[in-house]
Amino acid sequence: MMNNDEIKSFQKLLRVRTIFKQIGQLSWNISKLEQRFPVDSLTSKEIKSLANSYKEYFLSIQNIYDELKDEFKKTTS
């Protein structure tokens, strides 16, 4: 039977694992975007839209980083 500390540790592990899965999902999304809209065949307008999409992904990456940083701060403090 798990004690309270083991349960809390397992919960933290699940949170971190979920955050890392977000990275995998972002990677998949970017890959699909690149497959659907190959850079070599885009118009100038489409390139701007694609650049905006990458900016949104960048913001998502920043959020994931912040979540991980916070989660590991809790773990080490």
Phi, psi and omega in degrees: 000138181281141174270177185300319180295321178295321179295315179297318178298318179295320177299316178297318178301316179296321178297314180296317179299318179297319179297315178296327176295330176298324178297316177299320179294318177299317179300316178298316179300316180295318179300315179295320178299316180293325177294318184285326183232077180298132186303323184295342184246015184268150172279169179301319180295318180293325177298318177297318178296318179295319178299321177295323177297317178297324178298318178297320177295321177301316179296323177296320178296319177299317179297318178297316178302314180298319178298314180296317180301313179297317182295318181285332173298317179297322184291322184269348182263000000 
